[in-house]
Amino acid sequence: MVHGGMNLGVDASRLTPPSRFTLDYLGTPPELADYVTTFYHFRCDDARIDDIQPAAIGHLTLFAMGKGAMALPGGGSDPSHEVNLLTPFAQAAHFKMDGPFHAIGAALSPLGWAALTGLDAKAHANRLYDAGDWLDPTLVARGRDLCAAYRDGRMDGPACAVQLGEMIRGAVRPVVAGHARLIAATNAWLARSLVPDLDALYAQSGYSARQTQRLIERYFGLAPVALRRKYRALRAAALLSLPMLSDEYEAEIAEAFYDQPHMIRELRLFAGRTPARLGDGESPFLREMLDSRNLRELAPDGPGSAGDA
């Protein structure tokens, strides 16, 4: 078994081969588009699964099959549960699972994280929580029922994802309108370039610079400078993992980093891989989670207001 106290050091030669797993992205209903970037169904029937989670947004995920642990940036690890809250991560994290490992989850936008959990993303960053410690007991009990139905063959992954969406829709609560607008403005700001201008963010935030920093830390888990650094690396990694890279994108990546060693360090920290290995197929979870669908919250027309508190 894999236990929370184990050493989760990464041995690249032992990472699960991509041929051993399947990850399907499932549709997001329009009424949840502001809250969930994508639903997904992950399956791997190996007895042991080793892989890397890039610096992530928050997830609500059902581990219908499999148990394991995720390494934490500050040391130690968190064990998995049937109904999990993966909090926003500031850097890549290694995880190990005893399989078969099947998961059905929702990748939450920053607005979705706030509306569902009400938790400060900075104070709760870099953890794999038992959702039962933070969410409504009725929701968590329903999640456990879905896991049992999946294991028994009464429900498949897509059906569980539909029910997970219904659970989220019933549990989200309004976010202060001004805060929701700041979240949308921050998403749009991050999408403008690999290194967007900080003054432009402050100019359009509607708050003082200090208030803007505090609120962005609350909803995204990092201050604006650190947040920009994280997404610079993630977006560069997504581009570098493409089979073909246009001259325009290549020039943008070159301008975004001081030099190649700097870029390599940043991608290793946030994506868990160096550029030479982003497309090598040895880290399937990394490749899938760098898919553009998981950066959808960075679109210029990102989530809007969820209403007044």
BAFIVEX-61501 format. One record per residue (C-alpha): residue in three letters; x, y, z; residue number from 1. Coordinates in pm, 1 decimal, decimal comma. Layout:
<rec rovex="ALA" east="X" north="Y" up="Z" rovo="NUM"/>
...
END
This chain:
<rec rovex="MET" east="0,0" north="0,0" up="0,0" rovo="1"/>
<rec rovex="VAL" east="95,1" north="364,7" up="-48,0" rovo="2"/>
<rec rovex="HIS" east="66,5" north="559,5" up="274,8" rovo="3"/>
<rec rovex="GLY" east="72,1" north="931,0" up="357,5" rovo="4"/>
<rec rovex="GLY" east="405,2" north="909,0" up="539,1" rovo="5"/>
<rec rovex="MET" east="599,8" north="751,4" up="255,0" rovo="6"/>
<rec rovex="ASN" east="880,5" north="922,5" up="70,9" rovo="7"/>
<rec rovex="LEU" east="726,1" north="1036,5" up="-258,0" rovo="8"/>
<rec rovex="GLY" east="1049,4" north="1126,7" up="-434,4" rovo="9"/>
<rec rovex="VAL" east="1020,5" north="1125,1" up="-812,7" rovo="10"/>
<rec rovex="ASP" east="1192,8" north="850,6" up="-1009,9" rovo="11"/>
<rec rovex="ALA" east="1120,8" north="938,6" up="-1372,4" rovo="12"/>
<rec rovex="SER" east="1198,2" north="585,0" up="-1486,9" rovo="13"/>
<rec rovex="ARG" east="905,2" north="455,7" up="-1279,6" rovo="14"/>
<rec rovex="LEU" east="636,4" north="696,4" up="-1399,3" rovo="15"/>
<rec rovex="THR" east="331,5" north="527,5" up="-1545,2" rovo="16"/>
<rec rovex="PRO" east="359,0" north="482,7" up="-1925,1" rovo="17"/>
<rec rovex="PRO" east="94,8" north="677,1" up="-2120,1" rovo="18"/>
<rec rovex="SER" east="-38,7" north="359,7" up="-2280,5" rovo="19"/>
<rec rovex="ARG" east="-160,9" north="241,4" up="-1942,5" rovo="20"/>
<rec rovex="PHE" east="-424,3" north="505,1" up="-1874,9" rovo="21"/>
<rec rovex="THR" east="-725,6" north="677,4" up="-2025,7" rovo="22"/>
<rec rovex="LEU" east="-839,1" north="1030,0" up="-1945,7" rovo="23"/>
<rec rovex="ASP" east="-1161,4" north="1159,6" up="-2100,1" rovo="24"/>
<rec rovex="TYR" east="-1274,8" north="1519,9" up="-2079,7" rovo="25"/>
<rec rovex="LEU" east="-1650,1" north="1549,2" up="-2031,5" rovo="26"/>
<rec rovex="GLY" east="-1874,0" north="1839,5" up="-2120,8" rovo="27"/>
<rec rovex="THR" east="-1944,3" north="2124,8" up="-1879,9" rovo="28"/>
<rec rovex="PRO" east="-2309,4" north="2234,8" up="-1870,5" rovo="29"/>
<rec rovex="PRO" east="-2355,6" north="2605,4" up="-1956,5" rovo="30"/>
<rec rovex="GLU" east="-2491,5" north="2679,9" up="-1610,1" rovo="31"/>
<rec rovex="LEU" east="-2164,1" north="2556,7" up="-1456,9" rovo="32"/>
<rec rovex="ALA" east="-1925,5" north="2715,1" up="-1708,7" rovo="33"/>
<rec rovex="ASP" east="-1829,6" north="2996,1" up="-1468,9" rovo="34"/>
<rec rovex="TYR" east="-1742,0" north="2744,7" up="-1197,5" rovo="35"/>
<rec rovex="VAL" east="-1596,3" north="2435,3" up="-1366,1" rovo="36"/>
<rec rovex="THR" east="-1336,1" north="2444,1" up="-1644,0" rovo="37"/>
<rec rovex="THR" east="-1384,5" north="2074,6" up="-1726,1" rovo="38"/>
<rec rovex="PHE" east="-1511,5" north="1745,4" up="-1588,7" rovo="39"/>
<rec rovex="TYR" east="-1291,7" north="1440,9" up="-1641,4" rovo="40"/>
<rec rovex="HIS" east="-1280,4" north="1063,3" up="-1603,7" rovo="41"/>
<rec rovex="PHE" east="-939,0" north="907,3" up="-1535,6" rovo="42"/>
<rec rovex="ARG" east="-869,2" north="533,0" up="-1546,0" rovo="43"/>
<rec rovex="CYS" east="-558,7" north="323,5" up="-1493,2" rovo="44"/>
<rec rovex="ASP" east="-577,8" north="-42,7" up="-1395,5" rovo="45"/>
<rec rovex="ASP" east="-211,5" north="-87,9" up="-1302,7" rovo="46"/>
<rec rovex="ALA" east="-128,7" north="-200,5" up="-950,9" rovo="47"/>
<rec rovex="ARG" east="83,6" north="111,9" up="-900,1" rovo="48"/>
<rec rovex="ILE" east="49,3" north="457,2" up="-1053,6" rovo="49"/>
<rec rovex="ASP" east="326,3" north="720,1" up="-1027,6" rovo="50"/>
<rec rovex="ASP" east="289,6" north="1059,0" up="-1191,4" rovo="51"/>
<rec rovex="ILE" east="310,6" north="1436,4" up="-1156,1" rovo="52"/>
<rec rovex="GLN" east="34,2" north="1690,3" up="-1108,3" rovo="53"/>
<rec rovex="PRO" east="133,2" north="2032,1" up="-1247,0" rovo="54"/>
<rec rovex="ALA" east="71,3" north="2341,0" up="-1033,0" rovo="55"/>
<rec rovex="ALA" east="-305,3" north="2308,3" up="-1032,7" rovo="56"/>
<rec rovex="ILE" east="-628,5" north="2492,4" up="-988,3" rovo="57"/>
<rec rovex="GLY" east="-865,0" north="2348,0" up="-729,0" rovo="58"/>
<rec rovex="HIS" east="-1043,5" north="2018,3" up="-795,5" rovo="59"/>
<rec rovex="LEU" east="-1337,7" north="1834,9" up="-645,0" rovo="60"/>
<rec rovex="THR" east="-1269,8" north="1473,6" up="-734,9" rovo="61"/>
<rec rovex="LEU" east="-1407,4" north="1131,0" up="-655,2" rovo="62"/>
<rec rovex="PHE" east="-1151,1" north="854,5" up="-618,1" rovo="63"/>
<rec rovex="ALA" east="-1392,8" north="572,5" up="-691,9" rovo="64"/>
<rec rovex="MET" east="-1110,2" north="319,9" up="-704,8" rovo="65"/>
<rec rovex="GLY" east="-756,9" north="339,7" up="-569,5" rovo="66"/>
<rec rovex="LYS" east="-578,8" north="483,4" up="-268,1" rovo="67"/>
<rec rovex="GLY" east="-256,8" north="678,1" up="-240,2" rovo="68"/>
<rec rovex="ALA" east="-90,9" north="1002,0" up="-145,3" rovo="69"/>
<rec rovex="MET" east="28,3" north="1332,0" up="-286,4" rovo="70"/>
<rec rovex="ALA" east="361,2" north="1489,2" up="-193,5" rovo="71"/>
<rec rovex="LEU" east="341,9" north="1840,3" up="-48,6" rovo="72"/>
<rec rovex="PRO" east="579,2" north="2123,2" up="-145,4" rovo="73"/>
<rec rovex="GLY" east="672,9" north="2186,9" up="217,2" rovo="74"/>
<rec rovex="GLY" east="746,8" north="1821,1" up="286,5" rovo="75"/>
<rec rovex="GLY" east="534,4" north="1525,6" up="386,8" rovo="76"/>
<rec rovex="SER" east="225,5" north="1410,4" up="203,0" rovo="77"/>
<rec rovex="ASP" east="-154,1" north="1396,2" up="220,3" rovo="78"/>
<rec rovex="PRO" east="-344,4" north="1067,4" up="184,5" rovo="79"/>
<rec rovex="SER" east="-628,4" north="1035,4" up="-63,0" rovo="80"/>
<rec rovex="HIS" east="-996,5" north="988,4" up="21,7" rovo="81"/>
<rec rovex="GLU" east="-1308,6" north="887,2" up="-165,9" rovo="82"/>
<rec rovex="VAL" east="-1424,5" north="1249,6" up="-196,9" rovo="83"/>
<rec rovex="ASN" east="-1128,1" north="1484,4" up="-228,8" rovo="84"/>
<rec rovex="LEU" east="-1063,7" north="1856,4" up="-239,5" rovo="85"/>
<rec rovex="LEU" east="-738,5" north="1921,7" up="-421,3" rovo="86"/>
<rec rovex="THR" east="-662,8" north="2279,4" up="-321,4" rovo="87"/>
<rec rovex="PRO" east="-484,6" north="2517,9" up="-562,8" rovo="88"/>
<rec rovex="PHE" east="-116,8" north="2417,9" up="-587,1" rovo="89"/>
<rec rovex="ALA" east="169,3" north="2667,4" up="-618,3" rovo="90"/>
<rec rovex="GLN" east="404,0" north="2413,9" up="-778,0" rovo="91"/>
<rec rovex="ALA" east="407,4" north="2067,3" up="-931,6" rovo="92"/>
<rec rovex="ALA" east="348,9" north="1773,3" up="-700,7" rovo="93"/>
<rec rovex="HIS" east="424,6" north="1402,7" up="-731,0" rovo="94"/>
<rec rovex="PHE" east="157,3" north="1147,1" up="-645,6" rovo="95"/>
<rec rovex="LYS" east="151,5" north="770,5" up="-604,4" rovo="96"/>
<rec rovex="MET" east="-154,7" north="547,6" up="-607,3" rovo="97"/>
<rec rovex="ASP" east="-231,3" north="182,9" up="-543,9" rovo="98"/>
<rec rovex="GLY" east="-444,9" north="78,1" up="-836,0" rovo="99"/>
<rec rovex="PRO" east="-664,9" north="23,2" up="-1011,1" rovo="100"/>
<rec rovex="PHE" east="-711,7" north="400,5" up="-993,1" rovo="101"/>
<rec rovex="HIS" east="-1032,3" north="550,6" up="-1133,3" rovo="102"/>
<rec rovex="ALA" east="-1127,6" north="912,4" up="-1065,7" rovo="103"/>
<rec rovex="ILE" east="-1414,7" north="1136,8" up="-1171,5" rovo="104"/>
<rec rovex="GLY" east="-1351,5" north="1503,7" up="-1107,4" rovo="105"/>
<rec rovex="ALA" east="-1425,1" north="1867,4" up="-1170,4" rovo="106"/>
<rec rovex="ALA" east="-1148,4" north="2121,6" up="-1227,9" rovo="107"/>
<rec rovex="LEU" east="-1272,7" north="2435,0" up="-1054,4" rovo="108"/>
<rec rovex="SER" east="-1214,0" north="2786,6" up="-1180,7" rovo="109"/>
<rec rovex="PRO" east="-1097,7" north="3032,8" up="-912,7" rovo="110"/>
<rec rovex="LEU" east="-1456,3" north="3158,3" up="-895,3" rovo="111"/>
<rec rovex="GLY" east="-1581,0" north="2800,4" up="-865,7" rovo="112"/>
<rec rovex="TRP" east="-1337,1" north="2724,8" up="-585,6" rovo="113"/>
<rec rovex="ALA" east="-1456,7" north="3028,4" up="-390,3" rovo="114"/>
<rec rovex="ALA" east="-1825,6" north="2967,5" up="-457,7" rovo="115"/>
<rec rovex="LEU" east="-1810,4" north="2598,5" up="-364,5" rovo="116"/>
<rec rovex="THR" east="-1572,4" north="2599,5" up="-69,2" rovo="117"/>
<rec rovex="GLY" east="-1552,0" north="2955,1" up="64,1" rovo="118"/>
<rec rovex="LEU" east="-1191,1" north="2874,4" up="154,1" rovo="119"/>
<rec rovex="ASP" east="-903,5" north="3119,4" up="124,7" rovo="120"/>
<rec rovex="ALA" east="-691,7" north="2975,8" up="-157,6" rovo="121"/>
<rec rovex="LYS" east="-367,6" north="3102,9" up="-4,5" rovo="122"/>
<rec rovex="ALA" east="-433,1" north="2977,0" up="346,6" rovo="123"/>
<rec rovex="HIS" east="-534,7" north="2633,9" up="215,7" rovo="124"/>
<rec rovex="ALA" east="-292,3" north="2599,4" up="-74,3" rovo="125"/>
<rec rovex="ASN" east="-99,1" north="2283,9" up="-162,2" rovo="126"/>
<rec rovex="ARG" east="-315,4" north="2021,8" up="7,9" rovo="127"/>
<rec rovex="LEU" east="-519,6" north="1712,8" up="-75,3" rovo="128"/>
<rec rovex="TYR" east="-810,3" north="1737,0" up="168,3" rovo="129"/>
<rec rovex="ASP" east="-1083,2" north="1500,7" up="275,4" rovo="130"/>
<rec rovex="ALA" east="-1383,2" north="1690,9" up="138,3" rovo="131"/>
<rec rovex="GLY" east="-1580,4" north="1572,8" up="441,1" rovo="132"/>
<rec rovex="ASP" east="-1380,5" north="1812,0" up="658,2" rovo="133"/>
<rec rovex="TRP" east="-1485,6" north="2118,3" up="454,1" rovo="134"/>
<rec rovex="LEU" east="-1801,6" north="2062,8" up="251,9" rovo="135"/>
<rec rovex="ASP" east="-2164,8" north="1993,5" up="337,9" rovo="136"/>
<rec rovex="PRO" east="-2203,3" north="1638,8" up="475,3" rovo="137"/>
<rec rovex="THR" east="-2494,8" north="1570,0" up="238,3" rovo="138"/>
<rec rovex="LEU" east="-2278,4" north="1650,9" up="-64,9" rovo="139"/>
<rec rovex="VAL" east="-1993,6" north="1432,3" up="61,0" rovo="140"/>
<rec rovex="ALA" east="-2229,9" north="1143,2" up="137,3" rovo="141"/>
<rec rovex="ARG" east="-2365,9" north="1168,7" up="-217,3" rovo="142"/>
<rec rovex="GLY" east="-2009,1" north="1157,8" up="-348,4" rovo="143"/>
<rec rovex="ARG" east="-1940,2" north="839,5" up="-155,7" rovo="144"/>
<rec rovex="ASP" east="-2261,6" north="686,9" up="-292,0" rovo="145"/>
<rec rovex="LEU" east="-2144,1" north="767,1" up="-644,0" rovo="146"/>
<rec rovex="CYS" east="-1812,0" north="595,0" up="-576,2" rovo="147"/>
<rec rovex="ALA" east="-1996,8" north="284,2" up="-457,6" rovo="148"/>
<rec rovex="ALA" east="-2228,7" north="290,6" up="-760,4" rovo="149"/>
<rec rovex="TYR" east="-1927,0" north="318,4" up="-991,5" rovo="150"/>
<rec rovex="ARG" east="-1747,3" north="27,3" up="-826,9" rovo="151"/>
<rec rovex="ASP" east="-2064,0" north="-184,9" up="-841,9" rovo="152"/>
<rec rovex="GLY" east="-2112,1" north="-110,9" up="-1210,5" rovo="153"/>
<rec rovex="ARG" east="-2443,9" north="70,3" up="-1155,2" rovo="154"/>
<rec rovex="MET" east="-2303,7" north="399,4" up="-1292,4" rovo="155"/>
<rec rovex="ASP" east="-2026,0" north="481,2" up="-1537,0" rovo="156"/>
<rec rovex="GLY" east="-1787,1" north="776,5" up="-1530,9" rovo="157"/>
<rec rovex="PRO" east="-1992,6" north="1017,7" up="-1744,0" rovo="158"/>
<rec rovex="ALA" east="-2305,9" north="946,6" up="-1537,8" rovo="159"/>
<rec rovex="CYS" east="-2112,5" north="1012,4" up="-1217,1" rovo="160"/>
<rec rovex="ALA" east="-1979,1" north="1336,6" up="-1365,1" rovo="161"/>
<rec rovex="VAL" east="-2334,2" north="1453,8" up="-1438,5" rovo="162"/>
<rec rovex="GLN" east="-2427,9" north="1389,6" up="-1077,8" rovo="163"/>
<rec rovex="LEU" east="-2109,2" north="1558,6" up="-956,0" rovo="164"/>
<rec rovex="GLY" east="-2212,4" north="1862,9" up="-1157,1" rovo="165"/>
<rec rovex="GLU" east="-2556,3" north="1861,1" up="-995,5" rovo="166"/>
<rec rovex="MET" east="-2388,9" north="1843,7" up="-656,1" rovo="167"/>
<rec rovex="ILE" east="-2171,1" north="2143,5" up="-736,3" rovo="168"/>
<rec rovex="ARG" east="-2462,5" north="2342,2" up="-878,1" rovo="169"/>
<rec rovex="GLY" east="-2660,3" north="2287,0" up="-558,8" rovo="170"/>
<rec rovex="ALA" east="-2368,2" north="2379,8" up="-334,6" rovo="171"/>
<rec rovex="VAL" east="-2218,7" north="2694,7" up="-492,1" rovo="172"/>
<rec rovex="ARG" east="-2294,0" north="3022,8" up="-320,9" rovo="173"/>
<rec rovex="PRO" east="-2274,3" north="3380,1" up="-454,1" rovo="174"/>
<rec rovex="VAL" east="-1937,9" north="3556,6" up="-450,1" rovo="175"/>
<rec rovex="VAL" east="-1928,0" north="3931,6" up="-383,6" rovo="176"/>
<rec rovex="ALA" east="-1992,9" north="4094,8" up="-720,7" rovo="177"/>
<rec rovex="GLY" east="-1682,5" north="4316,7" up="-710,8" rovo="178"/>
<rec rovex="HIS" east="-1467,1" north="4019,3" up="-618,5" rovo="179"/>
<rec rovex="ALA" east="-1611,9" north="3812,1" up="-904,7" rovo="180"/>
<rec rovex="ARG" east="-1532,7" north="4096,0" up="-1144,6" rovo="181"/>
<rec rovex="LEU" east="-1174,6" north="4105,2" up="-1013,8" rovo="182"/>
<rec rovex="ILE" east="-1141,7" north="3728,8" up="-1068,5" rovo="183"/>
<rec rovex="ALA" east="-1259,9" north="3772,4" up="-1429,4" rovo="184"/>
<rec rovex="ALA" east="-1024,3" north="4068,1" up="-1479,3" rovo="185"/>
<rec rovex="THR" east="-733,2" north="3864,9" up="-1342,6" rovo="186"/>
<rec rovex="ASN" east="-813,9" north="3574,5" up="-1575,7" rovo="187"/>
<rec rovex="ALA" east="-819,7" north="3812,6" up="-1872,5" rovo="188"/>
<rec rovex="TRP" east="-495,8" north="3977,2" up="-1757,0" rovo="189"/>
<rec rovex="LEU" east="-316,3" north="3642,2" up="-1734,9" rovo="190"/>
<rec rovex="ALA" east="-435,2" north="3552,7" up="-2084,7" rovo="191"/>
<rec rovex="ARG" east="-287,8" north="3860,9" up="-2252,1" rovo="192"/>
<rec rovex="SER" east="68,2" north="3734,1" up="-2270,5" rovo="193"/>
<rec rovex="LEU" east="321,6" north="3517,7" up="-2092,4" rovo="194"/>
<rec rovex="VAL" east="433,6" north="3825,2" up="-1895,6" rovo="195"/>
<rec rovex="PRO" east="134,6" north="4061,2" up="-1863,7" rovo="196"/>
<rec rovex="ASP" east="190,0" north="4411,3" up="-1726,3" rovo="197"/>
<rec rovex="LEU" east="118,5" north="4448,0" up="-1353,7" rovo="198"/>
<rec rovex="ASP" east="17,0" north="4812,2" up="-1381,4" rovo="199"/>
<rec rovex="ALA" east="-254,8" north="4713,8" up="-1627,3" rovo="200"/>
<rec rovex="LEU" east="-400,8" north="4472,4" up="-1371,7" rovo="201"/>
<rec rovex="TYR" east="-406,4" north="4733,7" up="-1097,1" rovo="202"/>
<rec rovex="ALA" east="-555,9" north="4992,3" up="-1330,4" rovo="203"/>
<rec rovex="GLN" east="-857,3" north="4776,7" up="-1410,7" rovo="204"/>
<rec rovex="SER" east="-904,9" north="4595,7" up="-1080,2" rovo="205"/>
<rec rovex="GLY" east="-1137,5" north="4848,5" up="-917,5" rovo="206"/>
<rec rovex="TYR" east="-939,2" north="4827,0" up="-594,2" rovo="207"/>
<rec rovex="SER" east="-621,3" north="4974,1" up="-452,2" rovo="208"/>
<rec rovex="ALA" east="-297,5" north="4791,3" up="-527,6" rovo="209"/>
<rec rovex="ARG" east="-285,4" north="4645,2" up="-176,1" rovo="210"/>
<rec rovex="GLN" east="-650,0" north="4534,4" up="-188,7" rovo="211"/>
<rec rovex="THR" east="-593,2" north="4383,3" up="-531,3" rovo="212"/>
<rec rovex="GLN" east="-296,3" north="4182,2" up="-405,3" rovo="213"/>
<rec rovex="ARG" east="-488,4" north="4061,6" up="-99,9" rovo="214"/>
<rec rovex="LEU" east="-795,7" north="3956,0" up="-298,5" rovo="215"/>
<rec rovex="ILE" east="-596,4" north="3779,7" up="-567,9" rovo="216"/>
<rec rovex="GLU" east="-411,0" north="3583,7" up="-299,4" rovo="217"/>
<rec rovex="ARG" east="-749,5" north="3491,8" up="-148,3" rovo="218"/>
<rec rovex="TYR" east="-899,7" north="3365,2" up="-473,8" rovo="219"/>
<rec rovex="PHE" east="-596,4" north="3240,3" up="-668,0" rovo="220"/>
<rec rovex="GLY" east="-363,7" north="3140,0" up="-384,8" rovo="221"/>
<rec rovex="LEU" east="-73,8" north="3362,0" up="-494,0" rovo="222"/>
<rec rovex="ALA" east="4,8" north="3732,3" up="-516,0" rovo="223"/>
<rec rovex="PRO" east="-5,7" north="3879,9" up="-869,9" rovo="224"/>
<rec rovex="VAL" east="370,8" north="3855,8" up="-933,9" rovo="225"/>
<rec rovex="ALA" east="386,2" north="3492,0" up="-821,0" rovo="226"/>
<rec rovex="LEU" east="63,8" north="3409,7" up="-1004,6" rovo="227"/>
<rec rovex="ARG" east="203,3" north="3554,3" up="-1326,3" rovo="228"/>
<rec rovex="ARG" east="518,5" north="3348,6" up="-1278,1" rovo="229"/>
<rec rovex="LYS" east="317,9" north="3027,1" up="-1228,5" rovo="230"/>
<rec rovex="TYR" east="105,0" north="3074,5" up="-1539,2" rovo="231"/>
<rec rovex="ARG" east="400,1" north="3187,9" up="-1747,3" rovo="232"/>
<rec rovex="ALA" east="557,4" north="2848,5" up="-1682,6" rovo="233"/>
<rec rovex="LEU" east="236,5" north="2649,9" up="-1732,0" rovo="234"/>
<rec rovex="ARG" east="146,1" north="2820,8" up="-2057,0" rovo="235"/>
<rec rovex="ALA" east="503,1" north="2791,7" up="-2185,5" rovo="236"/>
<rec rovex="ALA" east="498,5" north="2421,9" up="-2097,8" rovo="237"/>
<rec rovex="ALA" east="169,2" north="2374,9" up="-2281,8" rovo="238"/>
<rec rovex="LEU" east="313,7" north="2543,6" up="-2589,8" rovo="239"/>
<rec rovex="LEU" east="640,1" north="2350,2" up="-2574,6" rovo="240"/>
<rec rovex="SER" east="450,8" north="2020,7" up="-2553,5" rovo="241"/>
<rec rovex="LEU" east="285,4" north="2084,4" up="-2892,1" rovo="242"/>
<rec rovex="PRO" east="416,6" north="1881,7" up="-3189,5" rovo="243"/>
<rec rovex="MET" east="477,0" north="2206,1" up="-3380,7" rovo="244"/>
<rec rovex="LEU" east="558,6" north="2549,7" up="-3238,4" rovo="245"/>
<rec rovex="SER" east="507,7" north="2861,3" up="-3447,2" rovo="246"/>
<rec rovex="ASP" east="782,1" north="3121,0" up="-3480,9" rovo="247"/>
<rec rovex="GLU" east="558,0" north="3369,8" up="-3300,3" rovo="248"/>
<rec rovex="TYR" east="513,0" north="3148,7" up="-2995,1" rovo="249"/>
<rec rovex="GLU" east="878,5" north="3049,4" up="-2995,7" rovo="250"/>
<rec rovex="ALA" east="977,3" north="3416,4" up="-2985,4" rovo="251"/>
<rec rovex="GLU" east="726,0" north="3488,1" up="-2708,3" rovo="252"/>
<rec rovex="ILE" east="865,7" north="3206,7" up="-2494,7" rovo="253"/>
<rec rovex="ALA" east="1223,5" north="3322,9" up="-2555,1" rovo="254"/>
<rec rovex="GLU" east="1133,9" north="3676,1" up="-2446,0" rovo="255"/>
<rec rovex="ALA" east="949,3" north="3557,3" up="-2133,9" rovo="256"/>
<rec rovex="PHE" east="1255,8" north="3404,5" up="-1965,0" rovo="257"/>
<rec rovex="TYR" east="1601,3" north="3543,2" up="-1891,0" rovo="258"/>
<rec rovex="ASP" east="1774,1" north="3248,7" up="-2054,4" rovo="259"/>
<rec rovex="GLN" east="1731,6" north="2876,9" up="-2112,7" rovo="260"/>
<rec rovex="PRO" east="1851,7" north="2765,8" up="-1765,6" rovo="261"/>
<rec rovex="HIS" east="1597,2" north="3002,5" up="-1610,9" rovo="262"/>
<rec rovex="MET" east="1320,2" north="2854,6" up="-1825,9" rovo="263"/>
<rec rovex="ILE" east="1422,1" north="2499,6" up="-1738,4" rovo="264"/>
<rec rovex="ARG" east="1415,3" north="2576,3" up="-1364,4" rovo="265"/>
<rec rovex="GLU" east="1073,4" north="2738,2" up="-1389,1" rovo="266"/>
<rec rovex="LEU" east="918,4" north="2457,3" up="-1590,9" rovo="267"/>
<rec rovex="ARG" east="1060,9" north="2197,6" up="-1355,4" rovo="268"/>
<rec rovex="LEU" east="912,2" north="2382,5" up="-1056,8" rovo="269"/>
<rec rovex="PHE" east="563,6" north="2445,7" up="-1193,7" rovo="270"/>
<rec rovex="ALA" east="512,3" north="2175,2" up="-1457,9" rovo="271"/>
<rec rovex="GLY" east="735,9" north="1909,7" up="-1306,4" rovo="272"/>
<rec rovex="ARG" east="929,5" north="1859,9" up="-1630,7" rovo="273"/>
<rec rovex="THR" east="1205,7" north="2019,3" up="-1832,4" rovo="274"/>
<rec rovex="PRO" east="1132,9" north="2130,3" up="-2192,3" rovo="275"/>
<rec rovex="ALA" east="1318,5" north="1835,2" up="-2347,8" rovo="276"/>
<rec rovex="ARG" east="1081,8" north="1595,6" up="-2171,5" rovo="277"/>
<rec rovex="LEU" east="748,3" north="1773,9" up="-2205,4" rovo="278"/>
<rec rovex="GLY" east="657,4" north="1580,1" up="-2517,0" rovo="279"/>
<rec rovex="ASP" east="830,8" north="1252,2" up="-2443,6" rovo="280"/>
<rec rovex="GLY" east="519,2" north="1068,6" up="-2331,5" rovo="281"/>
<rec rovex="GLU" east="668,8" north="957,7" up="-2000,9" rovo="282"/>
<rec rovex="SER" east="431,4" north="1163,0" up="-1789,0" rovo="283"/>
<rec rovex="PRO" east="76,8" north="1113,0" up="-1914,1" rovo="284"/>
<rec rovex="PHE" east="-98,2" north="1299,5" up="-1634,6" rovo="285"/>
<rec rovex="LEU" east="125,9" north="1600,8" up="-1693,3" rovo="286"/>
<rec rovex="ARG" east="54,7" north="1602,7" up="-2063,9" rovo="287"/>
<rec rovex="GLU" east="-319,8" north="1577,3" up="-2016,6" rovo="288"/>
<rec rovex="MET" east="-340,9" north="1837,6" up="-1740,6" rovo="289"/>
<rec rovex="LEU" east="-146,5" north="2083,8" up="-1957,1" rovo="290"/>
<rec rovex="ASP" east="-418,9" north="2048,1" up="-2219,4" rovo="291"/>
<rec rovex="SER" east="-565,5" north="2385,2" up="-2319,5" rovo="292"/>
<rec rovex="ARG" east="-899,0" north="2286,1" up="-2165,8" rovo="293"/>
<rec rovex="ASN" east="-737,2" north="2305,3" up="-1823,9" rovo="294"/>
<rec rovex="LEU" east="-621,9" north="2661,0" up="-1893,8" rovo="295"/>
<rec rovex="ARG" east="-969,0" north="2766,5" up="-2008,7" rovo="296"/>
<rec rovex="GLU" east="-1014,4" north="2995,9" up="-1710,6" rovo="297"/>
<rec rovex="LEU" east="-747,5" north="3215,6" up="-1864,7" rovo="298"/>
<rec rovex="ALA" east="-962,6" north="3302,5" up="-2165,7" rovo="299"/>
<rec rovex="PRO" east="-1025,4" north="3676,5" up="-2207,8" rovo="300"/>
<rec rovex="ASP" east="-1398,7" north="3620,3" up="-2163,4" rovo="301"/>
<rec rovex="GLY" east="-1346,1" north="3432,9" up="-1837,0" rovo="302"/>
<rec rovex="PRO" east="-1598,5" north="3388,1" up="-1556,5" rovo="303"/>
<rec rovex="GLY" east="-1817,1" north="3682,8" up="-1479,0" rovo="304"/>
<rec rovex="SER" east="-2001,0" north="3795,4" up="-1170,9" rovo="305"/>
<rec rovex="ALA" east="-2178,4" north="3537,6" up="-963,8" rovo="306"/>
<rec rovex="GLY" east="-2391,6" north="3796,2" up="-786,6" rovo="307"/>
<rec rovex="ASP" east="-2384,5" north="3990,3" up="-463,6" rovo="308"/>
<rec rovex="ALA" east="-2316,6" north="3840,5" up="-126,9" rovo="309"/>
END
